Amino acid sequence: MSGKPRILIVDDEPDMLSGCANILAALGNKPIPVSDGRLAIDLINEDEFDLIFCDLLMPDIDGMQIVETVQRIAPQTPIIIFSAYGTIDRAVAAMKAGAFDFIEKPLDTERLKISLEKGLRQRNLIKEHDNLIKQLEDKYRYDNIISTSSAMKSVFEMIESVSQSEANVLITGESGTGKELIARSIHAHSKRKTKPFVPVNCGAFPENLFEAELFGYEKGAFTDATHRKIGLLEFADGGTFFLDEVCELPISLQVKMLRMLQDRLLRRVGGNELIKIDLRLISATNQDIQKALNDEQIREDFYYRLNVINIHVPPLREREGDITLLLNYFLSQKLKSSSKEVKGFTNEALEQLEKYNWPGNVRELENVVERAVTLVKSEQITTAELPMPILSKKSLSYSFTDLTLTQAKQNAIDKTERKYLLYLLKKHNGNVTKISEEAGMTRRNIHRMLNRHSLDPNAGRFT
């Protein structure tokens, strides 16, 4: 809406209705006077208003029912109740139900003006908040991924590039960094976007059932195979197949997946027919892929087939500026399904949240905000609503509370490796040849490490 504030007035008394409309018009507003409660509810359902004035006692539909309707349909619109002497208790009940204010009859022009100004100010604050959230989402989001950090900007650029190709992609990064969101984003921007996106978590199936789930089976293939079943790979035909936690895929299935990727053919369990398949494979893992290769957890030939293009998603602790951005974003999202009016975080709570290491990354942060919104009893989230790990001294460094020993070691290695690369980039001004010589590694391996940490040797600024 634009121009003069549009104000709905609902009252069954003609003199009250016209008198209020005249005052509001004289104050620069556009009044919409209605004498019937049912018509008012129809208008609230169909249109948008900056403010609503409503009499409490009316025939058929009273002010209380209109308050309830506004709370359900347009909770962002302040509603002010007119209340005659003797109905103050009901006016207070209406306030508890969601009314913004009430004015006693007979109408006092000055009191009406004060309530009007307060109501419009409240409506403008809500509009500004909604606009800020929209601007935040438009400026800092790529599909459903919210970020303002330079590290994630590199990831977004990679998504743009690889979406237009058919190359297989391996997404690496810690648990909770949003690897599936990135896979979905690649699919959504690709030529395959109108076809299925089929995600599969490799740790979710027992090994003896996994082949049948992936490749499907023919009737009679085993004892319980009473009918033919189409596998997940066939469901993804024409689209994108997402293998999450790919290092958990059994070696026997890695061999069969490799053959399927090479020949673009699959055979259902218990079947003889070779079925043509057209899909793009995107994989993801939170493990150290080099260690998985060394430990023979993943076949080398399968790895090279997966890792045509690597996208490394940096952990939240390395995404400068994103913690506060994501806290405010998730707060606005959680409040949409809550009746609470929370304006933000106290400075002390924000300080603790920004210090915390976030081992569970964006997923953990979202859960913390949801918990805080559930527990908060005031207009701001305080440290009282934060879980203990965030308030402990460990949060200043690595928080090991939810990590296995392997994960804790990998966190330390990743942090040291990134710092070392930044040191070499700065020292040699991004010259990869000189960096590889000093590090005693091939240029190819240096480039892989740089990609894994989303570091661009041509950036010219290394921090």
C-alpha positions as CSV (number, residue, x, y, z in Angstrom):
1,M,0.0,0.0,0.0
2,S,1.1,3.6,-0.7
3,G,-0.3,7.1,-0.2
4,K,-2.7,7.9,2.6
5,P,-3.0,5.3,5.4
6,R,-6.1,3.2,4.7
7,I,-8.2,2.8,7.9
8,L,-11.2,0.5,8.3
9,I,-13.8,1.8,10.8
10,V,-16.5,-0.7,12.0
11,D,-19.4,0.6,14.1
12,D,-23.1,0.1,14.0
13,E,-23.9,3.6,15.2
14,P,-24.2,6.0,12.2
15,D,-23.2,9.2,14.1
16,M,-20.1,7.5,15.6
17,L,-19.1,6.0,12.2
18,S,-19.4,9.3,10.3
19,G,-17.8,11.4,13.2
20,C,-14.8,9.1,13.4
21,A,-14.4,9.0,9.6
22,N,-14.4,12.8,9.4
23,I,-11.8,13.1,12.1
24,L,-9.5,10.6,10.4
25,A,-9.9,12.2,7.0
26,A,-9.1,15.6,8.5
27,L,-5.9,14.1,9.9
28,G,-4.8,13.0,6.4
29,N,-6.0,9.4,6.3
30,K,-8.3,7.5,4.0
31,P,-11.2,6.1,6.1
32,I,-13.3,3.1,5.0
33,P,-16.5,3.2,7.2
34,V,-18.5,0.0,7.6
35,S,-21.6,-0.5,9.7
36,D,-21.9,-4.3,9.4
37,G,-19.5,-6.7,11.1
38,R,-19.9,-9.4,8.5
39,L,-19.0,-7.0,5.7
40,A,-16.0,-5.9,7.8
41,I,-14.7,-9.5,8.0
42,D,-15.2,-9.9,4.2
43,L,-13.1,-6.8,3.6
44,I,-10.4,-8.0,6.0
45,N,-10.2,-11.2,4.1
46,E,-10.0,-9.5,0.7
47,D,-8.0,-6.3,1.4
48,E,-5.2,-4.9,3.4
49,F,-5.5,-2.0,5.9
50,D,-3.0,0.1,7.8
51,L,-5.2,0.2,10.9
52,I,-8.7,-0.9,12.1
53,F,-11.0,0.9,14.5
54,C,-13.8,-1.3,15.7
55,D,-16.7,-1.0,18.2
56,L,-16.8,-3.8,20.8
57,L,-20.6,-4.3,21.0
58,M,-22.4,-4.8,17.7
59,P,-25.3,-7.0,16.6
60,D,-24.5,-10.4,14.9
61,I,-20.7,-10.1,14.9
62,D,-19.1,-8.2,17.7
63,G,-15.7,-6.6,18.1
64,M,-14.2,-9.6,19.8
65,Q,-14.9,-11.8,16.7
66,I,-13.3,-9.2,14.5
67,V,-10.2,-9.0,16.7
68,E,-9.9,-12.8,16.4
69,T,-10.3,-12.6,12.6
70,V,-7.6,-10.0,12.3
71,Q,-5.2,-12.0,14.5
72,R,-5.7,-15.0,12.2
73,I,-5.7,-13.3,8.8
74,A,-3.7,-10.0,9.2
75,P,-1.9,-10.1,12.6
76,Q,0.4,-7.3,11.3
77,T,-2.5,-4.8,11.3
78,P,-3.2,-3.0,14.6
79,I,-6.8,-3.0,15.7
80,I,-8.2,-0.4,18.2
81,I,-11.4,-1.1,20.1
82,F,-14.2,1.5,20.9
83,S,-15.6,0.6,24.3
84,A,-18.5,2.2,26.2
85,Y,-18.6,2.6,29.9
86,G,-19.5,-0.7,31.5
87,T,-17.6,-2.8,28.9
88,I,-14.1,-2.1,30.1
89,D,-13.6,-5.6,31.3
90,R,-14.5,-6.9,27.8
91,A,-12.1,-4.3,26.3
92,V,-9.3,-5.6,28.5
93,A,-10.2,-9.2,27.3
94,A,-10.0,-7.9,23.7
95,M,-6.5,-6.5,24.4
96,K,-5.4,-9.9,25.7
97,A,-6.8,-11.4,22.5
98,G,-4.7,-9.2,20.4
99,A,-6.2,-5.7,20.2
100,F,-3.6,-2.9,20.1
101,D,-5.5,-0.3,22.2
102,F,-9.0,0.7,23.3
103,I,-10.8,4.1,23.4
104,E,-13.7,4.8,25.7
105,K,-16.9,6.3,24.3
106,P,-18.0,9.0,23.9
107,L,-15.2,9.7,21.5
108,D,-12.5,12.2,22.5
109,T,-10.7,13.7,19.4
110,E,-7.3,14.1,21.2
111,R,-7.5,10.5,22.6
112,L,-8.3,9.2,19.1
113,K,-5.4,11.1,17.6
114,I,-2.9,9.7,20.1
115,S,-4.2,6.1,19.6
116,L,-4.1,6.6,15.8
117,E,-0.5,7.9,15.9
118,K,0.6,4.9,18.1
119,G,-1.2,2.4,15.9
120,L,0.3,3.8,12.6
121,R,3.8,3.9,14.2
122,Q,3.4,0.2,15.2
123,R,2.3,-0.6,11.6
124,N,5.2,1.2,10.1
125,L,7.6,-0.6,12.4
126,I,6.2,-3.9,11.2
127,K,6.5,-2.8,7.6
128,E,10.1,-1.7,8.0
129,H,10.9,-5.0,9.7
130,D,9.3,-7.0,6.9
131,N,11.1,-4.9,4.3
132,L,14.5,-5.4,6.0
133,I,14.0,-9.1,6.2
134,K,13.1,-9.2,2.5
135,Q,16.1,-7.0,1.6
136,L,18.3,-9.3,3.7
137,E,17.0,-12.4,1.9
138,D,17.3,-10.8,-1.6
139,K,20.8,-9.5,-1.0
140,Y,22.3,-12.3,0.9
141,R,20.6,-15.4,-0.3
142,Y,21.3,-17.8,-3.1
143,D,18.2,-19.9,-3.4
144,N,17.9,-21.1,0.3
145,I,21.5,-20.4,1.2
146,I,22.0,-17.2,3.3
147,S,25.5,-15.7,3.4
148,T,27.5,-12.5,3.0
149,S,31.0,-13.9,3.5
150,S,33.6,-13.9,0.7
151,A,34.2,-17.7,1.3
152,M,30.5,-18.5,0.4
153,K,30.6,-16.0,-2.5
154,S,33.2,-18.4,-4.1
155,V,30.8,-21.3,-3.5
156,F,27.9,-19.4,-5.1
157,E,30.1,-18.7,-8.2
158,M,31.0,-22.4,-8.4
159,I,27.3,-23.3,-8.3
160,E,26.6,-20.9,-11.2
161,S,29.4,-22.4,-13.2
162,V,28.8,-26.1,-12.6
163,S,25.0,-25.8,-13.0
164,Q,25.4,-25.3,-16.7
165,S,27.6,-28.4,-17.1
166,E,26.8,-32.1,-16.8
167,A,29.9,-32.9,-14.8
168,N,29.7,-35.0,-11.6
169,V,30.2,-32.9,-8.5
170,L,31.6,-33.8,-5.1
171,I,30.6,-31.5,-2.3
172,T,32.8,-31.6,0.8
173,G,32.4,-30.0,4.2
174,E,31.6,-30.5,7.8
175,S,28.2,-31.8,9.0
176,G,25.5,-29.1,9.0
177,T,27.2,-26.8,6.5
178,G,24.3,-27.2,3.9
179,K,25.8,-29.6,1.4
180,E,22.3,-30.9,0.3
181,L,21.1,-27.3,-0.1
182,I,24.0,-26.7,-2.5
183,A,23.2,-29.9,-4.4
184,R,19.6,-28.9,-4.8
185,S,20.7,-25.4,-5.9
186,I,22.9,-26.9,-8.7
187,H,19.9,-29.0,-9.8
188,A,17.5,-26.1,-9.7
189,H,19.8,-24.0,-12.0
190,S,20.6,-26.8,-14.4
191,K,18.9,-28.0,-17.6
192,R,17.6,-31.0,-15.5
193,K,15.6,-28.8,-13.1
194,T,12.1,-30.0,-14.4
195,K,13.2,-33.6,-13.7
196,P,13.5,-35.4,-10.3
197,F,16.1,-34.6,-7.7
198,V,16.5,-37.8,-5.7
199,P,18.5,-37.7,-2.5
200,V,19.9,-40.8,-0.8
201,N,21.8,-41.0,2.5
202,C,24.3,-43.8,2.2
203,G,24.3,-44.4,5.9
204,A,20.6,-44.9,6.1
205,F,20.3,-48.4,4.6
206,P,21.7,-51.8,5.7
207,E,24.2,-53.1,3.2
208,N,22.1,-56.2,2.4
209,L,19.1,-54.0,1.3
210,F,20.9,-51.1,-0.3
211,E,21.5,-52.6,-3.7
212,A,17.7,-53.4,-4.1
213,E,16.9,-49.8,-3.0
214,L,19.3,-48.3,-5.5
215,F,18.9,-50.6,-8.5
216,G,15.4,-52.0,-7.9
217,Y,14.5,-55.7,-8.3
218,E,12.4,-58.1,-10.3
219,K,9.6,-60.2,-9.0
220,G,11.1,-63.4,-7.4
221,A,14.6,-61.9,-7.1
222,F,14.5,-62.9,-3.4
223,T,12.0,-64.4,-0.9
224,D,10.0,-61.2,-0.2
225,A,10.1,-59.9,-3.8
226,T,6.5,-60.5,-4.7
227,H,6.5,-57.8,-7.4
228,R,8.8,-55.7,-9.5
229,K,10.2,-52.6,-7.8
230,I,11.8,-49.6,-9.5
231,G,15.0,-48.5,-7.8
232,L,15.9,-44.9,-6.7
233,L,18.4,-44.6,-9.7
234,E,15.6,-45.2,-12.2
235,F,13.4,-42.6,-10.4
236,A,16.2,-40.1,-11.0
237,D,16.3,-40.8,-14.7
238,G,16.6,-37.5,-16.6
239,G,17.3,-35.6,-13.3
240,T,19.9,-35.5,-10.5
241,F,20.9,-38.3,-8.1
242,F,22.4,-37.0,-4.8
243,L,24.5,-39.5,-2.8
244,D,24.9,-38.0,0.7
245,E,27.7,-39.3,2.9
246,V,29.1,-41.2,-0.1
247,C,32.1,-42.6,1.9
248,E,29.5,-44.8,3.7
249,L,28.6,-46.5,0.4
250,P,29.7,-50.2,0.6
251,I,32.6,-51.1,-1.6
252,S,30.5,-53.7,-3.5
253,L,28.0,-51.0,-4.4
254,Q,30.8,-48.6,-5.4
255,V,31.8,-51.1,-8.1
256,K,28.3,-51.4,-9.4
257,M,27.7,-47.6,-9.3
258,L,31.0,-47.1,-11.2
259,R,29.9,-49.5,-13.9
260,M,26.5,-47.7,-14.1
261,L,28.2,-44.3,-14.4
262,Q,30.6,-45.5,-17.1
263,D,28.0,-47.4,-19.2
264,R,24.9,-45.4,-18.4
265,L,23.2,-48.8,-17.9
266,L,21.8,-50.6,-14.9
267,R,20.4,-54.0,-14.2
268,R,17.7,-54.6,-11.5
269,V,18.4,-57.2,-8.9
270,G,17.3,-60.6,-10.3
271,G,16.9,-59.2,-13.8
272,N,18.6,-59.7,-17.1
273,E,17.6,-56.6,-19.0
274,L,20.0,-53.7,-19.2
275,I,18.1,-50.4,-18.7
276,K,19.4,-47.1,-20.1
277,I,19.8,-44.4,-17.5
278,D,20.4,-40.7,-17.9
279,L,21.3,-38.9,-14.7
280,R,23.7,-36.4,-13.2
281,L,25.5,-37.5,-10.0
282,I,26.2,-35.2,-7.1
283,S,27.9,-36.6,-4.0
284,A,28.7,-35.2,-0.6
285,T,30.8,-36.2,2.4
286,N,31.8,-34.7,5.7
287,Q,34.9,-37.0,5.9
288,D,38.5,-36.4,5.0
289,I,38.4,-37.8,1.5
290,Q,42.1,-38.4,1.3
291,K,42.0,-40.5,4.5
292,A,39.0,-42.4,3.2
293,L,41.1,-43.3,0.1
294,N,44.1,-44.3,2.2
295,D,41.9,-46.4,4.5
296,E,40.4,-48.0,1.3
297,Q,37.0,-46.9,2.5
298,I,36.4,-45.5,-1.0
299,R,37.8,-46.9,-4.3
300,E,40.1,-44.6,-6.1
301,D,38.5,-45.2,-9.5
302,F,35.1,-44.5,-8.0
303,Y,36.4,-41.3,-6.3
304,Y,37.8,-39.9,-9.6
305,R,34.5,-40.6,-11.3
306,L,32.7,-38.7,-8.5
307,N,35.2,-35.8,-8.1
308,V,35.1,-34.2,-11.6
309,I,34.4,-30.9,-9.8
310,N,34.9,-30.3,-6.1
311,I,33.0,-27.7,-4.1
312,H,34.2,-27.3,-0.5
313,V,31.7,-25.6,1.9
314,P,33.5,-23.7,4.6
315,P,32.4,-24.2,8.2
316,L,30.3,-21.5,9.8
317,R,33.2,-20.3,12.0
318,E,35.1,-19.3,8.9
319,R,32.2,-17.4,7.3
320,E,32.8,-13.9,8.5
321,G,29.7,-11.9,9.3
322,D,27.3,-14.9,8.7
323,I,26.6,-15.8,12.3
324,T,24.7,-12.6,13.1
325,L,23.1,-12.6,9.7
326,L,21.8,-16.2,10.1
327,L,20.7,-15.6,13.7
328,N,18.4,-12.8,12.6
329,Y,17.2,-14.7,9.5
330,F,16.3,-17.9,11.5
331,L,14.7,-15.7,14.3
332,S,12.4,-14.1,11.7
333,Q,11.6,-17.5,10.3
334,K,10.8,-19.1,13.6
335,L,8.6,-16.2,14.7
336,K,6.3,-16.7,11.7
337,S,4.9,-19.8,13.4
338,S,5.0,-18.3,16.9
339,S,2.7,-15.8,18.7
340,K,5.6,-14.3,20.6
341,E,6.9,-10.8,19.8
342,V,10.7,-11.1,20.0
343,K,12.7,-8.1,18.8
344,G,16.2,-9.8,18.8
345,F,19.1,-10.8,21.1
346,T,20.6,-9.0,24.0
347,N,24.2,-7.8,23.5
348,E,25.4,-10.4,26.0
349,A,23.6,-13.2,24.2
350,L,24.9,-12.0,20.8
351,E,28.4,-11.9,22.1
352,Q,28.3,-15.5,23.4
353,L,26.7,-16.7,20.1
354,E,29.4,-14.9,18.0
355,K,32.2,-16.4,20.1
356,Y,30.9,-19.9,19.9
357,N,32.7,-22.3,17.5
358,W,29.5,-23.9,16.0
359,P,30.8,-27.5,15.5
360,G,27.3,-28.4,14.1
361,N,27.4,-25.4,11.8
362,V,24.3,-23.9,10.3
363,R,22.1,-26.8,11.4
364,E,23.2,-26.3,15.0
365,L,22.6,-22.6,14.8
366,E,19.1,-23.0,13.5
367,N,18.3,-25.5,16.4
368,V,19.7,-23.0,18.9
369,V,17.4,-20.2,17.6
370,E,14.4,-22.5,17.6
371,R,15.1,-23.5,21.2
372,A,15.5,-19.9,22.3
373,V,12.2,-18.8,20.7
374,T,10.5,-21.7,22.5
375,L,11.9,-20.7,25.9
376,V,12.0,-16.9,25.7
377,K,9.6,-15.0,27.9
378,S,10.5,-11.4,27.1
379,E,11.1,-9.2,24.1
380,Q,14.7,-10.2,23.7
381,I,16.6,-13.5,23.8
382,T,19.0,-13.5,26.7
383,T,21.8,-15.9,27.8
384,A,19.2,-17.7,29.9
385,E,17.7,-19.2,26.7
386,L,21.1,-20.4,25.3
387,P,22.3,-24.0,25.8
388,M,25.2,-24.6,28.2
389,P,27.9,-25.5,25.5
390,I,27.5,-21.9,24.1
391,L,28.0,-20.4,27.6
392,S,31.0,-22.6,28.5
393,K,34.6,-21.4,28.2
394,K,35.2,-24.1,25.5
395,S,33.1,-22.0,23.1
396,L,36.0,-19.6,22.8
397,S,38.0,-22.3,21.1
398,Y,36.9,-25.6,19.6
399,S,33.9,-27.1,21.3
400,F,34.6,-30.8,21.6
401,T,31.3,-31.7,23.4
402,D,29.6,-33.2,20.3
403,L,32.7,-34.4,18.3
404,T,34.3,-37.8,17.9
405,L,38.1,-37.9,18.2
406,T,38.4,-38.2,14.4
407,Q,36.2,-35.1,13.9
408,A,38.1,-33.2,16.5
409,K,41.4,-34.1,14.9
410,Q,40.1,-33.2,11.4
411,N,38.8,-29.8,12.7
412,A,42.3,-29.0,14.0
413,I,43.9,-30.2,10.8
414,D,41.5,-28.1,8.6
415,K,42.2,-25.0,10.6
416,T,46.0,-25.4,10.5
417,E,45.9,-26.3,6.8
418,R,43.9,-23.2,5.9
419,K,46.2,-20.9,8.0
420,Y,49.2,-22.4,6.3
421,L,47.8,-21.9,2.8
422,L,46.9,-18.3,3.7
423,Y,50.4,-17.7,4.9
424,L,51.9,-19.1,1.6
425,L,49.4,-17.2,-0.5
426,K,50.3,-13.9,1.2
427,K,54.1,-14.7,1.1
428,H,54.1,-15.5,-2.6
429,N,51.3,-13.2,-3.7
430,G,49.2,-16.1,-5.0
431,N,52.0,-17.7,-7.1
432,V,51.0,-21.4,-7.0
433,T,54.3,-22.5,-8.5
434,K,56.3,-20.9,-5.7
435,I,53.8,-22.1,-3.1
436,S,54.0,-25.7,-4.3
437,E,57.8,-25.6,-4.2
438,E,57.9,-24.3,-0.6
439,A,55.2,-26.8,0.5
440,G,57.0,-29.7,-1.3
441,M,53.8,-30.6,-3.2
442,T,52.6,-30.7,-6.8
443,R,50.7,-27.7,-8.2
444,R,47.7,-30.1,-8.7
445,N,47.6,-31.0,-5.0
446,I,48.0,-27.3,-4.0
447,H,45.0,-26.4,-6.3
448,R,42.9,-29.2,-4.7
449,M,43.7,-27.9,-1.2
450,L,42.9,-24.3,-2.3
451,N,39.6,-25.4,-3.8
452,R,38.7,-27.4,-0.6
453,H,39.2,-24.2,1.5
454,S,37.5,-21.9,-1.1
455,L,40.7,-19.9,-1.5
456,D,41.4,-18.1,-4.8
457,P,45.1,-17.6,-5.6
458,N,44.1,-14.7,-7.9
459,A,42.1,-12.9,-5.2
460,G,44.9,-10.5,-4.5
461,R,43.9,-10.2,-0.8
462,F,44.4,-13.1,1.6
463,T,42.9,-13.0,5.1
